[in-house]
Amino acid sequence: MKVNTQAVNFNANPELLNFVQERMNKLDTYFDKVIKSDVFLKVENTSGKENKVFEARVSVPGDSFVVKKQCKSFEEGADIAIASLERQLKKRKEKLRAHL
Protein backbone atom coordinates (compact mmCIF):
# COMPACT_ATOMS: atom_id res chain seq x y z
CA MET A 1 0.00 0.00 0.00
CA LYS A 2 1.22 3.49 -0.80
CA VAL A 3 1.45 5.59 2.33
CA ASN A 4 1.87 9.34 1.90
CA THR A 5 3.59 10.54 5.10
CA GLN A 6 3.97 14.21 5.92
CA ALA A 7 5.85 15.62 8.90
CA VAL A 8 4.52 18.99 10.05
CA ASN A 9 6.76 21.40 12.02
CA PHE A 10 9.74 19.00 12.11
CA ASN A 11 11.91 16.72 9.97
CA ALA A 12 11.08 13.03 10.44
CA ASN A 13 13.96 10.59 10.54
CA PRO A 14 13.91 7.59 8.16
CA GLU A 15 13.44 5.08 11.01
CA LEU A 16 10.16 6.75 12.01
CA LEU A 17 8.97 6.82 8.39
CA ASN A 18 9.82 3.12 7.95
CA PHE A 19 8.01 2.27 11.20
CA VAL A 20 4.86 4.06 10.02
CA GLN A 21 5.07 2.39 6.58
CA GLU A 22 5.42 -1.10 8.10
CA ARG A 23 2.53 -0.59 10.52
CA MET A 24 0.26 0.82 7.80
CA ASN A 25 1.12 -2.10 5.47
CA LYS A 26 -0.40 -4.47 8.04
CA LEU A 27 -3.81 -2.90 7.34
CA ASP A 28 -3.82 -4.74 3.98
CA THR A 29 -4.38 -8.01 5.85
CA TYR A 30 -7.69 -6.71 7.22
CA PHE A 31 -9.07 -4.99 4.13
CA ASP A 32 -7.41 -5.49 0.75
CA LYS A 33 -9.23 -2.75 -1.17
CA VAL A 34 -7.46 0.23 0.42
CA ILE A 35 -7.03 2.91 -2.24
CA LYS A 36 -4.56 5.18 -0.45
CA SER A 37 -3.54 6.35 2.96
CA ASP A 38 -2.25 9.68 4.21
CA VAL A 39 -0.37 10.05 7.50
CA PHE A 40 0.32 13.38 9.17
CA LEU A 41 2.88 13.60 11.97
CA LYS A 42 2.60 16.88 13.90
CA VAL A 43 4.42 18.39 16.85
CA GLU A 44 2.30 20.87 18.76
CA ASN A 45 3.80 23.73 20.76
CA THR A 46 2.31 22.87 24.14
CA SER A 47 3.92 22.59 27.55
CA GLY A 48 2.53 19.07 28.10
CA LYS A 49 4.43 15.88 27.34
CA GLU A 50 1.74 14.60 24.97
CA ASN A 51 2.53 17.01 22.15
CA LYS A 52 2.93 14.48 19.29
CA VAL A 53 -0.11 14.05 17.04
CA PHE A 54 -0.48 11.05 14.71
CA GLU A 55 -3.29 11.46 12.18
CA ALA A 56 -4.11 8.86 9.53
CA ARG A 57 -6.66 8.99 6.70
CA VAL A 58 -7.36 5.71 4.90
CA SER A 59 -9.46 5.76 1.73
CA VAL A 60 -11.47 2.70 0.72
CA PRO A 61 -14.07 2.44 -2.05
CA GLY A 62 -17.07 4.53 -1.03
CA ASP A 63 -15.69 5.68 2.33
CA SER A 64 -12.68 6.97 4.21
CA PHE A 65 -11.57 6.55 7.81
CA VAL A 66 -9.78 9.23 9.82
CA VAL A 67 -8.05 8.57 13.13
CA LYS A 68 -6.23 11.20 15.19
CA LYS A 69 -4.26 10.35 18.35
CA GLN A 70 -2.17 12.56 20.61
CA CYS A 71 0.54 10.80 22.62
CA LYS A 72 4.04 11.14 24.08
CA SER A 73 5.69 9.53 21.04
CA PHE A 74 4.78 8.98 17.42
CA GLU A 75 5.31 5.22 17.80
CA GLU A 76 2.75 5.02 20.61
CA GLY A 77 0.29 7.17 18.66
CA ALA A 78 0.79 5.03 15.55
CA ASP A 79 0.13 1.79 17.47
CA ILE A 80 -3.09 3.12 19.02
CA ALA A 81 -4.37 4.77 15.83
CA ILE A 82 -3.62 1.76 13.61
CA ALA A 83 -5.31 -0.58 16.09
CA SER A 84 -8.39 1.64 15.80
CA LEU A 85 -8.17 1.57 11.99
CA GLU A 86 -7.91 -2.24 12.09
CA ARG A 87 -11.19 -2.43 14.02
CA GLN A 88 -12.91 -0.03 11.60
CA LEU A 89 -11.69 -1.93 8.53
CA LYS A 90 -12.79 -5.29 10.01
CA LYS A 91 -16.22 -3.83 10.72
CA ARG A 92 -16.46 -2.45 7.17
CA LYS A 93 -15.48 -5.82 5.71
CA GLU A 94 -18.10 -7.63 7.81
CA LYS A 95 -20.78 -5.20 6.61
CA LEU A 96 -19.81 -5.81 2.99
CA ARG A 97 -19.96 -9.59 3.51
CA ALA A 98 -23.38 -9.34 5.13
CA HIS A 99 -24.78 -7.64 2.04
CA LEU A 100 -23.53 -10.30 -0.37
Backbone atoms as SQL, in Angstrom:
CREATE TABLE atoms (id INTEGER PRIMARY KEY, chain TEXT, resi INTEGER, resn TEXT, atom TEXT, x REAL, y REAL, z REAL);
INSERT INTO atoms VALUES
  (1, 'A', 1, 'MET', 'N', 0.842, -1.170, 0.000),
  (2, 'A', 1, 'MET', 'CA', 0.000, 0.000, 0.000),
  (3, 'A', 1, 'MET', 'C', 0.891, 1.238, 0.000),
  (4, 'A', 2, 'LYS', 'N', 0.489, 2.231, -0.746),
  (5, 'A', 2, 'LYS', 'CA', 1.224, 3.491, -0.804),
  (6, 'A', 2, 'LYS', 'C', 0.782, 4.369, 0.354),
  (7, 'A', 3, 'VAL', 'N', 1.730, 4.738, 1.184),
  (8, 'A', 3, 'VAL', 'CA', 1.451, 5.592, 2.331),
  (9, 'A', 3, 'VAL', 'C', 2.138, 6.930, 2.103),
  (10, 'A', 4, 'ASN', 'N', 1.347, 7.987, 2.058),
  (11, 'A', 4, 'ASN', 'CA', 1.870, 9.340, 1.904),
  (12, 'A', 4, 'ASN', 'C', 2.052, 9.921, 3.307),
  (13, 'A', 5, 'THR', 'N', 3.300, 10.056, 3.754),
  (14, 'A', 5, 'THR', 'CA', 3.588, 10.536, 5.100),
  (15, 'A', 5, 'THR', 'C', 4.124, 11.952, 5.037),
  (16, 'A', 6, 'GLN', 'N', 3.525, 12.822, 5.860),
  (17, 'A', 6, 'GLN', 'CA', 3.966, 14.212, 5.923),
  (18, 'A', 6, 'GLN', 'C', 4.290, 14.565, 7.365),
  (19, 'A', 7, 'ALA', 'N', 5.445, 15.152, 7.573),
  (20, 'A', 7, 'ALA', 'CA', 5.846, 15.618, 8.898),
  (21, 'A', 7, 'ALA', 'C', 5.637, 17.130, 8.955),
  (22, 'A', 8, 'VAL', 'N', 4.859, 17.583, 9.922),
  (23, 'A', 8, 'VAL', 'CA', 4.523, 18.993, 10.048),
  (24, 'A', 8, 'VAL', 'C', 5.308, 19.577, 11.228),
  (25, 'A', 9, 'ASN', 'N', 5.985, 20.667, 11.016),
  (26, 'A', 9, 'ASN', 'CA', 6.764, 21.404, 12.022),
  (27, 'A', 9, 'ASN', 'C', 8.041, 20.705, 12.477),
  (28, 'A', 10, 'PHE', 'N', 8.482, 19.647, 11.785),
  (29, 'A', 10, 'PHE', 'CA', 9.743, 19.000, 12.113),
  (30, 'A', 10, 'PHE', 'C', 10.162, 18.114, 10.950),
  (31, 'A', 11, 'ASN', 'N', 11.401, 17.647, 10.982),
  (32, 'A', 11, 'ASN', 'CA', 11.908, 16.721, 9.971),
  (33, 'A', 11, 'ASN', 'C', 11.909, 15.320, 10.567),
  (34, 'A', 12, 'ALA', 'N', 11.167, 14.407, 9.944),
  (35, 'A', 12, 'ALA', 'CA', 11.078, 13.032, 10.443),
  (36, 'A', 12, 'ALA', 'C', 12.293, 12.238, 10.002),
  (37, 'A', 13, 'ASN', 'N', 12.817, 11.423, 10.913),
  (38, 'A', 13, 'ASN', 'CA', 13.961, 10.588, 10.543),
  (39, 'A', 13, 'ASN', 'C', 13.470, 9.358, 9.778),
  (40, 'A', 14, 'PRO', 'N', 14.325, 8.736, 8.982),
  (41, 'A', 14, 'PRO', 'CA', 13.912, 7.591, 8.157),
  (42, 'A', 14, 'PRO', 'C', 13.396, 6.402, 8.963),
  (43, 'A', 15, 'GLU', 'N', 13.919, 6.197, 10.192),
  (44, 'A', 15, 'GLU', 'CA', 13.436, 5.080, 11.013),
  (45, 'A', 15, 'GLU', 'C', 11.960, 5.250, 11.365),
  (46, 'A', 16, 'LEU', 'N', 11.555, 6.474, 11.692),
  (47, 'A', 16, 'LEU', 'CA', 10.156, 6.748, 12.013),
  (48, 'A', 16, 'LEU', 'C', 9.283, 6.537, 10.777),
  (49, 'A', 17, 'LEU', 'N', 9.741, 6.994, 9.620),
  (50, 'A', 17, 'LEU', 'CA', 8.970, 6.824, 8.390),
  (51, 'A', 17, 'LEU', 'C', 8.828, 5.340, 8.028),
  (52, 'A', 18, 'ASN', 'N', 9.893, 4.559, 8.212),
  (53, 'A', 18, 'ASN', 'CA', 9.823, 3.116, 7.954),
  (54, 'A', 18, 'ASN', 'C', 8.879, 2.423, 8.922),
  (55, 'A', 19, 'PHE', 'N', 8.913, 2.847, 10.197),
  (56, 'A', 19, 'PHE', 'CA', 8.015, 2.275, 11.203),
  (57, 'A', 19, 'PHE', 'C', 6.554, 2.501, 10.810),
  (58, 'A', 20, 'VAL', 'N', 6.238, 3.730, 10.418),
  (59, 'A', 20, 'VAL', 'CA', 4.865, 4.064, 10.021),
  (60, 'A', 20, 'VAL', 'C', 4.463, 3.258, 8.785),
  (61, 'A', 21, 'GLN', 'N', 5.360, 3.147, 7.808),
  (62, 'A', 21, 'GLN', 'CA', 5.070, 2.392, 6.579),
  (63, 'A', 21, 'GLN', 'C', 4.787, 0.922, 6.896),
  (64, 'A', 22, 'GLU', 'N', 5.613, 0.308, 7.748),
  (65, 'A', 22, 'GLU', 'CA', 5.421, -1.103, 8.099),
  (66, 'A', 22, 'GLU', 'C', 4.100, -1.325, 8.815),
  (67, 'A', 23, 'ARG', 'N', 3.782, -0.438, 9.765),
  (68, 'A', 23, 'ARG', 'CA', 2.527, -0.590, 10.519),
  (69, 'A', 23, 'ARG', 'C', 1.309, -0.391, 9.600),
  (70, 'A', 24, 'MET', 'N', 1.383, 0.574, 8.696),
  (71, 'A', 24, 'MET', 'CA', 0.258, 0.822, 7.796),
  (72, 'A', 24, 'MET', 'C', 0.105, -0.323, 6.792),
  (73, 'A', 25, 'ASN', 'N', 1.203, -0.967, 6.399),
  (74, 'A', 25, 'ASN', 'CA', 1.125, -2.100, 5.474),
  (75, 'A', 25, 'ASN', 'C', 0.349, -3.258, 6.073),
  (76, 'A', 26, 'LYS', 'N', 0.330, -3.385, 7.392),
  (77, 'A', 26, 'LYS', 'CA', -0.401, -4.472, 8.042),
  (78, 'A', 26, 'LYS', 'C', -1.913, -4.321, 7.881),
  (79, 'A', 27, 'LEU', 'N', -2.373, -3.105, 7.539),
  (80, 'A', 27, 'LEU', 'CA', -3.810, -2.903, 7.340),
  (81, 'A', 27, 'LEU', 'C', -4.315, -3.675, 6.121),
  (82, 'A', 28, 'ASP', 'N', -3.425, -3.979, 5.174),
  (83, 'A', 28, 'ASP', 'CA', -3.824, -4.738, 3.983),
  (84, 'A', 28, 'ASP', 'C', -4.338, -6.127, 4.345),
  (85, 'A', 29, 'THR', 'N', -3.912, -6.682, 5.464),
  (86, 'A', 29, 'THR', 'CA', -4.375, -8.015, 5.854),
  (87, 'A', 29, 'THR', 'C', -5.836, -7.981, 6.310),
  (88, 'A', 30, 'TYR', 'N', -6.312, -6.815, 6.737),
  (89, 'A', 30, 'TYR', 'CA', -7.685, -6.711, 7.224),
  (90, 'A', 30, 'TYR', 'C', -8.665, -6.277, 6.147),
  (91, 'A', 31, 'PHE', 'N', -8.202, -5.480, 5.202),
  (92, 'A', 31, 'PHE', 'CA', -9.074, -4.994, 4.132),
  (93, 'A', 31, 'PHE', 'C', -8.186, -4.734, 2.926),
  (94, 'A', 32, 'ASP', 'N', -8.345, -5.537, 1.872),
  (95, 'A', 32, 'ASP', 'CA', -7.407, -5.486, 0.754),
  (96, 'A', 32, 'ASP', 'C', -7.745, -4.450, -0.308),
  (97, 'A', 33, 'LYS', 'N', -8.839, -3.724, -0.156),
  (98, 'A', 33, 'LYS', 'CA', -9.235, -2.753, -1.172),
  (99, 'A', 33, 'LYS', 'C', -8.912, -1.315, -0.762),
  (100, 'A', 34, 'VAL', 'N', -7.857, -1.118, 0.010),
  (101, 'A', 34, 'VAL', 'CA', -7.460, 0.227, 0.421),
  (102, 'A', 34, 'VAL', 'C', -6.901, 0.967, -0.792),
  (103, 'A', 35, 'ILE', 'N', -7.457, 2.136, -1.073),
  (104, 'A', 35, 'ILE', 'CA', -7.034, 2.914, -2.235),
  (105, 'A', 35, 'ILE', 'C', -5.738, 3.658, -1.923),
  (106, 'A', 36, 'LYS', 'N', -5.756, 4.434, -0.848),
  (107, 'A', 36, 'LYS', 'CA', -4.560, 5.177, -0.453),
  (108, 'A', 36, 'LYS', 'C', -4.663, 5.521, 1.015),
  (109, 'A', 37, 'SER', 'N', -3.538, 5.915, 1.568),
  (110, 'A', 37, 'SER', 'CA', -3.537, 6.345, 2.960),
  (111, 'A', 37, 'SER', 'C', -2.601, 7.531, 3.123),
  (112, 'A', 38, 'ASP', 'N', -3.035, 8.487, 3.908),
  (113, 'A', 38, 'ASP', 'CA', -2.249, 9.681, 4.212),
  (114, 'A', 38, 'ASP', 'C', -1.986, 9.706, 5.707),
  (115, 'A', 39, 'VAL', 'N', -0.746, 9.970, 6.091),
  (116, 'A', 39, 'VAL', 'CA', -0.369, 10.054, 7.496),
  (117, 'A', 39, 'VAL', 'C', 0.247, 11.422, 7.735),
  (118, 'A', 40, 'PHE', 'N', -0.216, 12.086, 8.790),
  (119, 'A', 40, 'PHE', 'CA', 0.318, 13.379, 9.170),
  (120, 'A', 40, 'PHE', 'C', 0.921, 13.261, 10.563),
  (121, 'A', 41, 'LEU', 'N', 2.189, 13.599, 10.687),
  (122, 'A', 41, 'LEU', 'CA', 2.880, 13.602, 11.970),
  (123, 'A', 41, 'LEU', 'C', 3.091, 15.061, 12.359),
  (124, 'A', 42, 'LYS', 'N', 2.532, 15.466, 13.501),
  (125, 'A', 42, 'LYS', 'CA', 2.598, 16.876, 13.898),
  (126, 'A', 42, 'LYS', 'C', 3.176, 16.990, 15.302),
  (127, 'A', 43, 'VAL', 'N', 3.936, 18.046, 15.518),
  (128, 'A', 43, 'VAL', 'CA', 4.416, 18.392, 16.849),
  (129, 'A', 43, 'VAL', 'C', 3.746, 19.703, 17.226),
  (130, 'A', 44, 'GLU', 'N', 2.980, 19.661, 18.322),
  (131, 'A', 44, 'GLU', 'CA', 2.295, 20.870, 18.762),
  (132, 'A', 44, 'GLU', 'C', 3.137, 21.601, 19.793),
  (133, 'A', 45, 'ASN', 'N', 3.041, 22.906, 19.800),
  (134, 'A', 45, 'ASN', 'CA', 3.798, 23.726, 20.756),
  (135, 'A', 45, 'ASN', 'C', 2.991, 23.886, 22.039),
  (136, 'A', 46, 'THR', 'N', 2.991, 22.825, 22.846),
  (137, 'A', 46, 'THR', 'CA', 2.314, 22.872, 24.136),
  (138, 'A', 46, 'THR', 'C', 3.322, 22.527, 25.219),
  (139, 'A', 47, 'SER', 'N', 2.998, 22.869, 26.449),
  (140, 'A', 47, 'SER', 'CA', 3.922, 22.591, 27.548),
  (141, 'A', 47, 'SER', 'C', 3.802, 21.150, 28.037),
  (142, 'A', 48, 'GLY', 'N', 2.721, 20.445, 27.662),
  (143, 'A', 48, 'GLY', 'CA', 2.529, 19.066, 28.100),
  (144, 'A', 48, 'GLY', 'C', 3.440, 18.095, 27.373),
  (145, 'A', 49, 'LYS', 'N', 3.576, 16.900, 27.952),
  (146, 'A', 49, 'LYS', 'CA', 4.432, 15.880, 27.336),
  (147, 'A', 49, 'LYS', 'C', 3.773, 15.250, 26.121),
  (148, 'A', 50, 'GLU', 'N', 2.455, 15.216, 26.094),
  (149, 'A', 50, 'GLU', 'CA', 1.741, 14.596, 24.973),
  (150, 'A', 50, 'GLU', 'C', 1.529, 15.637, 23.877),
  (151, 'A', 51, 'ASN', 'N', 2.618, 15.979, 23.186),
  (152, 'A', 51, 'ASN', 'CA', 2.533, 17.008, 22.146),
  (153, 'A', 51, 'ASN', 'C', 2.725, 16.435, 20.749),
  (154, 'A', 52, 'LYS', 'N', 2.764, 15.119, 20.604),
  (155, 'A', 52, 'LYS', 'CA', 2.925, 14.481, 19.294),
  (156, 'A', 52, 'LYS', 'C', 1.557, 14.003, 18.808),
  (157, 'A', 53, 'VAL', 'N', 1.196, 14.409, 17.602),
  (158, 'A', 53, 'VAL', 'CA', -0.108, 14.046, 17.045),
  (159, 'A', 53, 'VAL', 'C', 0.112, 13.158, 15.824),
  (160, 'A', 54, 'PHE', 'N', -0.525, 11.990, 15.834),
  (161, 'A', 54, 'PHE', 'CA', -0.482, 11.052, 14.708),
  (162, 'A', 54, 'PHE', 'C', -1.885, 11.039, 14.107),
  (163, 'A', 55, 'GLU', 'N', -1.989, 11.442, 12.857),
  (164, 'A', 55, 'GLU', 'CA', -3.285, 11.464, 12.176),
  (165, 'A', 55, 'GLU', 'C', -3.178, 10.645, 10.898),
  (166, 'A', 56, 'ALA', 'N', -4.116, 9.721, 10.710),
  (167, 'A', 56, 'ALA', 'CA', -4.106, 8.863, 9.525),
  (168, 'A', 56, 'ALA', 'C', -5.461, 8.922, 8.849),
  (169, 'A', 57, 'ARG', 'N', -5.436, 9.008, 7.515),
  (170, 'A', 57, 'ARG', 'CA', -6.656, 8.989, 6.704),
  (171, 'A', 57, 'ARG', 'C', -6.502, 7.854, 5.704),
  (172, 'A', 58, 'VAL', 'N', -7.403, 6.869, 5.783),
  (173, 'A', 58, 'VAL', 'CA', -7.355, 5.706, 4.898),
  (174, 'A', 58, 'VAL', 'C', -8.581, 5.751, 4.005),
  (175, 'A', 59, 'SER', 'N', -8.361, 5.714, 2.693),
  (176, 'A', 59, 'SER', 'CA', -9.457, 5.758, 1.726),
  (177, 'A', 59, 'SER', 'C', -9.732, 4.367, 1.190),
  (178, 'A', 60, 'VAL', 'N', -11.002, 3.965, 1.280),
  (179, 'A', 60, 'VAL', 'CA', -11.473, 2.701, 0.719),
  (180, 'A', 60, 'VAL', 'C', -12.609, 3.036, -0.232),
  (181, 'A', 61, 'PRO', 'N', -12.984, 2.127, -1.119),
  (182, 'A', 61, 'PRO', 'CA', -14.072, 2.440, -2.052),
  (183, 'A', 61, 'PRO', 'C', -15.359, 2.845, -1.323),
  (184, 'A', 62, 'GLY', 'N', -15.817, 4.049, -1.592),
  (185, 'A', 62, 'GLY', 'CA', -17.072, 4.530, -1.026),
  (186, 'A', 62, 'GLY', 'C', -16.972, 5.137, 0.355),
  (187, 'A', 63, 'ASP', 'N', -15.803, 5.171, 0.962),
  (188, 'A', 63, 'ASP', 'CA', -15.692, 5.676, 2.326),
  (189, 'A', 63, 'ASP', 'C', -14.245, 6.028, 2.633),
  (190, 'A', 64, 'SER', 'N', -14.038, 6.732, 3.721),
  (191, 'A', 64, 'SER', 'CA', -12.684, 6.967, 4.213),
  (192, 'A', 64, 'SER', 'C', -12.743, 7.021, 5.736),
  (193, 'A', 65, 'PHE', 'N', -11.661, 6.595, 6.355),
  (194, 'A', 65, 'PHE', 'CA', -11.570, 6.554, 7.811),
  (195, 'A', 65, 'PHE', 'C', -10.467, 7.499, 8.249),
  (196, 'A', 66, 'VAL', 'N', -10.750, 8.287, 9.287),
  (197, 'A', 66, 'VAL', 'CA', -9.775, 9.225, 9.819),
  (198, 'A', 66, 'VAL', 'C', -9.609, 8.936, 11.305),
  (199, 'A', 67, 'VAL', 'N', -8.354, 8.808, 11.730),
  (200, 'A', 67, 'VAL', 'CA', -8.050, 8.574, 13.133),
  (201, 'A', 67, 'VAL', 'C', -6.977, 9.575, 13.539),
  (202, 'A', 68, 'LYS', 'N', -7.188, 10.209, 14.700),
  (203, 'A', 68, 'LYS', 'CA', -6.230, 11.197, 15.194),
  (204, 'A', 68, 'LYS', 'C', -5.945, 10.874, 16.654),
  (205, 'A', 69, 'LYS', 'N', -4.667, 10.677, 16.975),
  (206, 'A', 69, 'LYS', 'CA', -4.263, 10.352, 18.345),
  (207, 'A', 69, 'LYS', 'C', -3.139, 11.274, 18.777),
  (208, 'A', 70, 'GLN', 'N', -3.196, 11.698, 20.043),
  (209, 'A', 70, 'GLN', 'CA', -2.169, 12.557, 20.614),
  (210, 'A', 70, 'GLN', 'C', -1.506, 11.806, 21.752),
  (211, 'A', 71, 'CYS', 'N', -0.192, 11.603, 21.645),
  (212, 'A', 71, 'CYS', 'CA', 0.542, 10.800, 22.621),
  (213, 'A', 71, 'CYS', 'C', 1.910, 11.407, 22.899),
  (214, 'A', 72, 'LYS', 'N', 2.688, 10.690, 23.738),
  (215, 'A', 72, 'LYS', 'CA', 4.036, 11.141, 24.078),
  (216, 'A', 72, 'LYS', 'C', 5.023, 10.897, 22.950),
  (217, 'A', 73, 'SER', 'N', 4.791, 9.840, 22.162),
  (218, 'A', 73, 'SER', 'CA', 5.693, 9.534, 21.044),
  (219, 'A', 73, 'SER', 'C', 4.866, 9.175, 19.816),
  (220, 'A', 74, 'PHE', 'N', 5.482, 9.317, 18.657),
  (221, 'A', 74, 'PHE', 'CA', 4.784, 8.981, 17.419),
  (222, 'A', 74, 'PHE', 'C', 4.541, 7.481, 17.321),
  (223, 'A', 75, 'GLU', 'N', 5.466, 6.673, 17.854),
  (224, 'A', 75, 'GLU', 'CA', 5.307, 5.219, 17.797),
  (225, 'A', 75, 'GLU', 'C', 4.079, 4.775, 18.589),
  (226, 'A', 76, 'GLU', 'N', 3.911, 5.346, 19.778),
  (227, 'A', 76, 'GLU', 'CA', 2.746, 5.016, 20.606),
  (228, 'A', 76, 'GLU', 'C', 1.456, 5.456, 19.919),
  (229, 'A', 77, 'GLY', 'N', 1.462, 6.661, 19.368),
  (230, 'A', 77, 'GLY', 'CA', 0.294, 7.166, 18.661),
  (231, 'A', 77, 'GLY', 'C', -0.039, 6.313, 17.451),
  (232, 'A', 78, 'ALA', 'N', 0.999, 5.878, 16.730),
  (233, 'A', 78, 'ALA', 'CA', 0.788, 5.027, 15.553),
  (234, 'A', 78, 'ALA', 'C', 0.162, 3.700, 15.959),
  (235, 'A', 79, 'ASP', 'N', 0.665, 3.084, 17.021),
  (236, 'A', 79, 'ASP', 'CA', 0.127, 1.794, 17.466),
  (237, 'A', 79, 'ASP', 'C', -1.353, 1.909, 17.838),
  (238, 'A', 80, 'ILE', 'N', -1.701, 2.939, 18.585),
  (239, 'A', 80, 'ILE', 'CA', -3.090, 3.118, 19.023),
  (240, 'A', 80, 'ILE', 'C', -3.996, 3.438, 17.833),
  (241, 'A', 81, 'ALA', 'N', -3.554, 4.348, 16.968),
  (242, 'A', 81, 'ALA', 'CA', -4.369, 4.767, 15.826),
  (243, 'A', 81, 'ALA', 'C', -4.562, 3.620, 14.840),
  (244, 'A', 82, 'ILE', 'N', -3.516, 2.851, 14.579),
  (245, 'A', 82, 'ILE', 'CA', -3.619, 1.764, 13.613),
  (246, 'A', 82, 'ILE', 'C', -4.465, 0.632, 14.165),
  (247, 'A', 83, 'ALA', 'N', -4.422, 0.409, 15.484),
  (248, 'A', 83, 'ALA', 'CA', -5.312, -0.581, 16.086),
  (249, 'A', 83, 'ALA', 'C', -6.770, -0.164, 15.897),
  (250, 'A', 84, 'SER', 'N', -7.037, 1.119, 16.022),
  (251, 'A', 84, 'SER', 'CA', -8.386, 1.635, 15.798),
  (252, 'A', 84, 'SER', 'C', -8.797, 1.470, 14.335),
  (253, 'A', 85, 'LEU', 'N', -7.876, 1.757, 13.410),
  (254, 'A', 85, 'LEU', 'CA', -8.167, 1.566, 11.986),
  (255, 'A', 85, 'LEU', 'C', -8.427, 0.095, 11.663),
  (256, 'A', 86, 'GLU', 'N', -7.685, -0.817, 12.310),
  (257, 'A', 86, 'GLU', 'CA', -7.909, -2.244, 12.092),
  (258, 'A', 86, 'GLU', 'C', -9.339, -2.624, 12.453),
  (259, 'A', 87, 'ARG', 'N', -9.811, -2.135, 13.606),
  (260, 'A', 87, 'ARG', 'CA', -11.191, -2.431, 14.024),
  (261, 'A', 87, 'ARG', 'C', -12.198, -1.880, 13.019),
  (262, 'A', 88, 'GLN', 'N', -11.977, -0.649, 12.552),
  (263, 'A', 88, 'GLN', 'CA', -12.907, -0.032, 11.603),
  (264, 'A', 88, 'GLN', 'C', -12.931, -0.786, 10.280),
  (265, 'A', 89, 'LEU', 'N', -11.751, -1.205, 9.809),
  (266, 'A', 89, 'LEU', 'CA', -11.693, -1.929, 8.533),
  (267, 'A', 89, 'LEU', 'C', -12.326, -3.313, 8.655),
  (268, 'A', 90, 'LYS', 'N', -12.140, -3.988, 9.789),
  (269, 'A', 90, 'LYS', 'CA', -12.790, -5.289, 10.010),
  (270, 'A', 90, 'LYS', 'C', -14.305, -5.128, 9.988),
  (271, 'A', 91, 'LYS', 'N', -14.780, -4.087, 10.666),
  (272, 'A', 91, 'LYS', 'CA', -16.222, -3.827, 10.723),
  (273, 'A', 91, 'LYS', 'C', -16.778, -3.547, 9.325),
  (274, 'A', 92, 'ARG', 'N', -16.053, -2.771, 8.550),
  (275, 'A', 92, 'ARG', 'CA', -16.462, -2.452, 7.174),
  (276, 'A', 92, 'ARG', 'C', -16.531, -3.715, 6.322),
  (277, 'A', 93, 'LYS', 'N', -15.530, -4.587, 6.480),
  (278, 'A', 93, 'LYS', 'CA', -15.479, -5.816, 5.708),
  (279, 'A', 93, 'LYS', 'C', -16.650, -6.741, 6.087),
  (280, 'A', 94, 'GLU', 'N', -16.974, -6.810, 7.365),
  (281, 'A', 94, 'GLU', 'CA', -18.096, -7.634, 7.811),
  (282, 'A', 94, 'GLU', 'C', -19.414, -7.108, 7.243),
  (283, 'A', 95, 'LYS', 'N', -19.565, -5.781, 7.190),
  (284, 'A', 95, 'LYS', 'CA', -20.779, -5.201, 6.615),
  (285, 'A', 95, 'LYS', 'C', -20.890, -5.556, 5.137),
  (286, 'A', 96, 'LEU', 'N', -19.780, -5.472, 4.418),
  (287, 'A', 96, 'LEU', 'CA', -19.805, -5.814, 2.995),
  (288, 'A', 96, 'LEU', 'C', -20.140, -7.283, 2.783),
  (289, 'A', 97, 'ARG', 'N', -19.644, -8.153, 3.635),
  (290, 'A', 97, 'ARG', 'CA', -19.956, -9.592, 3.510),
  (291, 'A', 97, 'ARG', 'C', -21.420, -9.880, 3.821),
  (292, 'A', 98, 'ALA', 'N', -21.998, -9.128, 4.754),
  (293, 'A', 98, 'ALA', 'CA', -23.382, -9.343, 5.130),
  (294, 'A', 98, 'ALA', 'C', -24.326, -8.985, 3.980),
  (295, 'A', 99, 'HIS', 'N', -23.925, -8.050, 3.150),
  (296, 'A', 99, 'HIS', 'CA', -24.783, -7.637, 2.036),
  (297, 'A', 99, 'HIS', 'C', -24.671, -8.544, 0.816),
  (298, 'A', 100, 'LEU', 'N', -23.687, -9.416, 0.777),
  (299, 'A', 100, 'LEU', 'CA', -23.526, -10.302, -0.371),
  (300, 'A', 100, 'LEU', 'C', -24.413, -11.518, -0.293);
